[in-house]
Amino acid sequence: MHIGLGLPISDPTVLLDWARRAEAGPFSTLGLLDRLAYDNPEPMVALSMIAGATSRIKVQTEVLIAPLREPSLLAKQAATLDRMSGGRFVLGVGVGGREDDHVASGTDLRTRGRRLDEQLELMRRLWSGEAHSAGCGPIGPAPLRTAGPEILFGGFQPAALDRVGRFGGGFLAAAAPSWAGGLFDSVRRSWTEHGRDGAPRIVAQVNVALGAPDVVEDARASMGAYYAFSGRADYMLDGMLTTPADIRSAIKQFDDLGADELMLYCYGADADQVDRLADAIA
């Protein structure tokens, strides 16, 4: 099982340092979450800079709230990043659920699931080189593969899980091992029911902070602010792993469940965590 890092969002200026350290270590992927009405870096822009500052490690949206975006432009951005990174870009997408994001983008929260399905259909057509419509031709550049960059789907509802089988790609599970296994089974069942060859790629995620008490407190404050809207911030914070032993235990549990990759998501800005996490998983 591969191990990736989820990047902190509190200070965009530290991200290149994180990326270069991670590339020199054992990590497979760098992930970055998405919000619009929040103080976080825009992930497509930030990951483009990170891809330019690295040469091996994958860059991944985790997840991009696609319904906030115009799909033709998103298809063009994703194909460009896919080509310029040498195929290292992974497009993790989801519907989101924060009303203020939709207010800011002028989109309808109630139709976000249907909008995502329509976006995916259009983007796949554009990536394959088809014309946009009767009045508009193809939109390039072409991605490295006809099907476009690898897509991961985040979410918990049946419709979200079924997108993995409907559209192909993989699943991004921000769930504890105790209930992630059921989600993995649902995704694999969808894959089979839709007649897909092989198996879906399964990517799990846990929240971590490793360091002195001030490092952990910085991570807790940032994560608590991010989840404050949900009314469940304390529950999320209770799941943060703060010791090497707990992190190694989670790695084993997800490995036993058959995950292909585990993202260690960091909210604290201290880049020395990269080295500590590398030592913890060695």
C-alpha positions, -999 to +999 in steps of 0.1 A: +000+000+000+013+034-009+013+064+015+005+099+005+003+133+023-026+157+025-012+192+025-021+218+051-043+247+039-035+274+065-005+290+048+000+286+010+036+298+012+047+266+030+034+242+004+064+241-019+086+232+011+062+204+020+062+192-016+100+191-020+105+173+013+078+148+005+093+141-030+126+133-013+108+108+010+087+077+007+054+094-002+035+086-033+010+115-036+003+151-024-033+159-019-050+193-014-086+199-004-110+224-019-134+251-007-145+284-023-159+305+006-129+298+028-093+309+035-076+281+016-054+280-016-072+272-048-062+236-055-057+236-093-034+266-091-015+254-060-011+219-074+002+233-107+030+250-089+037+219-068+038+198-100+064+222-114+085+220-083+086+182-083+092+154-108+081+121-093+053+125-068+016+126-078-006+157-072-042+151-063-074+172-055-089+158-024-116+165-034-123+192-059-159+205-055-166+202-092-202+215-092-188+249-083-169+251-116-177+255-153-170+220-168-154+230-201-128+252-183-123+225-157-117+199-184-091+222-200-074+229-167-073+192-158-060+181-192-033+208-191-021+198-157-022+162-167+000+168-198+024+192-181+030+170-151+036+139-172+005+122-160+010+128-123-023+146-118-052+128-101-086+145-102-105+137-070-140+151-072-171+154-050-203+174-047-195+192-014-222+203+009-215+238+021-242+263+011-219+293+012-196+277-015-226+276-038-237+311-029-202+323-039-202+304-072-238+312-081-247+275-084-276+255-069-268+234-039-299+212-045-288+201-079-251+195-073-252+157-077-270+159-111-246+187-121-215+166-113-229+137-135-234+161-164-200+176-159-183+142-160-201+132-192-190+165-209-154+164-196-150+128-208-162+137-243-139+167-245-109+147-233-116+121-260-114+149-287-151+152-294-167+186-303-182+205-274-215+210-292-230+218-326-218+254-324-184+247-308-156+224-318-132+204-296-114+219-266-078+210-261-052+202-251-057+164-252-048+147-219-022+119-220-049+092-220-081+094-241-102+089-209-085+118-192-066+120-159-073+094-133-105+103-114-113+095-077-148+100-063-153+111-027-185+108-007-206+085+015-241+084-001-251+055-024-252+078-054-216+089-047-203+054-043-220+042-074-202+069-095-171+048-092-186+020-112-205+043-135-176+064-146-146+043-137-116+055-117-115+050-079-128+059-045-115+084-020-126+074+015-123+099+044-136+073+068-122+055+098-112+018+094-142+007+115-167+017+088-145+022+057-147-015+049-184-013+041-178+016+018-151-003+000-174-032-005-201-010-019-177+006-043-164-028-055-200-041-059-208-010-081-177-017-101-188-053-108-224-044-115-214-018-141-192-044-159-159-028-153-127-048-158-101-051-130-109-034-097-114+002-085-085+020-070-092+025-033-076+055-015-082+060+022-076+091+043-068+098+080-060+130+098-027+133+115-004+157+134+030+146+146+053+168+167+054+189+199+022+200+216+022+233+197+023+215+164-006+193+174-025+223+187-020+242+154-034+213+135-064+210+158-072+247+155-070+246+117-090+214+114-115+226+140-121+258+120-125+239+088-152+216+102-169+242+124-197+245+098-207+208+104-214+210+141-192+178+144-158+194+147-151+177+181-159+143+166-135+149+137-108+161+160-112+130+182-101+110+152-069+128+146-038+105+150-010+121+169+015+093+176+037+071+153+021+040+168-015+051+160-004+060+125+012+027+119-019+009+133-041+028+108-018+019+080-021-018+089-058-016+092-063+000+058-038-024+043-058-053+057-090-038+041-073-038+007-068-001+003-043+008-025-031+040-008-035+059+025-034+097+026-021+111+058-038+144+059-021+172+078-037+205+090-007+218+109+017+240+089+050+228+103+069+211+074+091+192+098+061+168+101+070+154+066+103+140+081+086+128+112+059+110+093+085+095+070+103+081+100+070+069+115+062+048+084+097+036+077 
